[in-house]
Amino acid sequence: MEASLPHILVVDDDNRLRDLLRKYLSENGYVVLTATGAQDARDKLGSFVFDLIILDLMMPGETGLEFAADFRTSSNVPILMLTAMSESEDRIRGLEHGADDYLTKPFEPRELLLRVTAILKRVSQPVESATEPQAKSVSMGQASFDSERGELTVNNDLVRLTTVEIQLLRMLAERPGEPLSREALMDDAAGGGRAVDVQVTRLRKKIERDPKMPRYLQTVRGKGYVLIPD
């Protein structure tokens, strides 16, 4: 039974918070392991497979930002980042470094649980069009996105995407040529319109030859974003 439950790794140097999260999440149906810092997390990741990482931003030595950026080069396991900094710029930095969502300390345990549930749901349930079949793949110059698999290749090389990037690209790919508002995309990039902008910027760096002059993932002034594949 335990093997079928989602596995979560909690990385935080605060012993009290780490233990509280382990207890609370375990009581709500998750298998939880903990790590005291970046190196301890790497050791756990080398021995176990996780569905989600809950990561503290401010840790001594290697910070959560540094760990997330490094981890994202080799894995697309979603990251929920915890931060004591409430400024929007600080939270956006977390998204830019590979986090899929963030939560500001102090937080309500139920809100944490809702965020965890939402992230895992995004991972397990691909977006499907309710009115027409979803295109399996779209081509964008040297890039190709397989919507069914959630895989992006550039020059036939696989490019790693976060769960939020996959979700946004799926939504845009199933409506090629149709502008989607930030509000429509917001549910899949928690944090509001500015967070959607951050995710789009990251996607452009992976898709476009010149991210500053996008050919495929374009901004529609006053409306949002549109994907224009070949």
N, C-alpha and C positions, 0 to 999 in steps of 0.2 A: 504493500500500500504506500509506504513512504517513498518508494522509488518513483511513483507516479505524481507525487506532489511537486510543485515548483520549488526549486532550490535557490535560496538567496544568500549572498555574502554581504555581511555588514562590516564596513571598514571605518573604524573611528578610534581615536586614541583616548576618548573619554570612557573610562571603564563603566561608569554608572549608566550612561546613555546606551552604550553598546549592549549591556546586559538587559536593559529594559526593552530595547528593540528586539533582541533575540527572544525574550519571553513573550512579548506581545504578538509578534509575527508567528511564533510557534503555536500560540493558542488560537490563531486564526487560520490555521491550515497550511503553513509553510514550513519547509525544512530549512533551518537557519544555521549557518556557520558564521563565525566572527573572526576579524583580524584587527590587530592593534595598529597597523600602519601599512605602508606600501609594500615593503618586502614580505611581511607576513601574508599580505593579500596574494602576492605572486606565488608564494609557497602553496597556499590553498588552491589557487587557480591551476597550479600544476598537478594537483592530485584529484580535484573534483570538477564536475561540470555544473555550472550555475546558469539559472535563467535570468537573474537580475543581480546587479551590484548596487548597494546603498553606500554611498561614499561621502565621507566628510571632506569639505573643501580645505579647511585649515588644519593641517597636521604637521607636527615637527618633522624636520628633515624634508623628505619628498612630499610636496603638497598634493592635495586631491586633484588640483588642476594639472600638475605635472604627470601624475599617475594616469589620469584620464587620457591625456594627449598621447602618452606612450602606449597605453593599453589599446586605444582606438586604432592604432596602426596594424594590429594583428587580430582584432576581434570586434564583432558587432553586438556582443552581449549588452543589453541596455543598462544605462547608468542613471540612477536617481541620486542627484547630488544634494547634500545637506550643507547649508551655509548659515552662519550667524550674521552675515552681511546682507542688509535689506535693500541696498541701493541697486537699481535696475542694471546699471553697468556691470556690477559685480556678478549678478546672476547671468547676464548675457555672456560674460566671459566664460562661465561654466558651459554654456551651450556651444560656444565657439571651440572649446577644448574637447568636445565629444560627449557631453552629458545629454541625455534624452529628456530629462525633466529636472526640476530643482524644487527644494522645499526650504523655507527660511525658518531657522530656529528662533525662538521656541515654536513648536508646532503641536497641533492636536493629534494624538495617535490615530484617530479615525481618519483624519485627512491623509496621513501617511498611508494608511491601508487603502484608501480610495485611489491614491496616486499609483501605488504598487499594482492594484487590480487593473487600472486603466492601461498601464504600460504593458503588462503581460497579455492583456486582451489584444492590444495592437499587434504584438508579436505573433500571437497564435491565429488571428483572424485577418486574412488579407482583405483589402477593400474590394467589393464587387459592385458593379453597376446594377441597380434595381430595374432598369428599363432596357438595357441592351448589353450584349456580350462585351466583356472587357478585352481590349486588344492584348494579345499575349506579349508582344514586344514592339518597341518603337525605336527607330534609328535617328540619331542626331549626329551626323557627320561620322567621326571615328568612334563615337559612343553608341552603345545599344543597351536598352533597358528591357529586361525580361520581367514583365509585371507579375506573371504567375510565380516565378521563383524569387522575385525581389532582388535580382542580380543586375549590376551595372558592369559592362565591360567597355574598355577603351583600348582600341587597337588590339582587340581579342584578349586583353589582360583584365582579370577580375579586379574591380575597384571596390573596396570595402565601404559599406554604407551603414549608418546608424539606423535603428528602427524608425526613428522619426523621419529621416531622409527617405527611407523606403516608402513610408506611408504617404509623404507629400508627393513623391514622384509618381506613385500609383494613382493618386487622386488627379494629378495633372495629366498623366498619360491616358487615363480613361476618358478625358474630355479634351482631346487635342484641338487647339485653335480656339478654345472657349475660355475666356478670362474667368478665373476663380478669385473671389474676394479673400482678403485676409481673414475675415470672419468665417468663411467657409473652410479655410485651412486651419483655423485656430485650434480646433479640437485635437489636431494631430501634432501640434507644436505648442505645448502648454506654456503659458507665460504671456500671451497676447500678441498683438500685431508685430511688435518689434522683434519678438522671438521668431516669428515666421520669417521676417526679413533676414535674420541671422542664418536660419536653415537654408533659405534660398541662396544666400551668398555662398555657403559651403557647397551646395549642389553645383552652382555655376563653376566653381573651381575644379570640380571633378568632370564636368561635361563639356564646358566651352573651351575653345582654343584661346579666346581672349575674354576672361570673365568680366572685364570692365566694359566690353562691347558685346553683350550676349546676343547670339543668333537664335538659340533654341528656347531658352528659358527667359522670357521677356517680361518686363514690367509694363502694365497697362495703367497709365496715369488715371487715378481716381477710381480704379476698379480692382486692381490686384495683380495677379500673375497669370501668364498663359504659356503653355508648352506648344511649340511649333516644330514638330518633328519633320524629317525629310519626307 
